[in-house]
Structure formats: structure tokens, C-alpha cells
């Protein structure tokens, strides 16, 4: 399991706001559930390595 830190969660929320996407839009784009994404945006949670990789790729892409 991989840990999402508070700083990573903040960066994820900031990017979502910057690209003006809803949570559901981001979830569809990266292929995870909204329930998982809510936990990620709140920070300090453990996720599967595959989910972590998807979120970090989305975060780094075009940003």
C-alpha cells in the first residue's frame, strides 16, 4: 500500500481546481472510484500501488 500525504492531497485538489474538473470527471479520466478519490483528496490515506500510480501520473501530466 502507498500513502497519500497531506501535501500530495493538496496538490491534487489544486490541480483539479486549476483544470476546472469535477471529481467524477477526474475519476473517469484516471479510472478510479469517487469513493477512493474522496479519500485521496482528504489526504493521509493508504491506496493500492496501482491507484497511487494512476493518481500521480494524472497529477504530473501537463502540470
Rosetta blueprint (number, residue, H / E / L):
1 X L
2 X E
3 X E
4 X E
5 X L
6 X H
7 X H
8 X H
9 X H
10 X H
11 X H
12 X H
13 X H
14 X H
15 X H
16 X H
17 X H
18 X H
19 X L
20 X L
21 X L
22 X L
23 X H
24 X H
25 X H
26 X H
27 X H
28 X H
29 X H
30 X H
31 X L
32 X L
33 X L
34 X H
35 X H
36 X H
37 X H
38 X H
39 X H
40 X H
41 X H
42 X H
43 X L
44 X L
45 X E
46 X E
47 X E
48 X L
49 X H
50 X H
51 X H
52 X H
53 X H
54 X H
55 X H
56 X H
57 X H
58 X H
59 X H
60 X H
61 X L
62 X L
63 X L
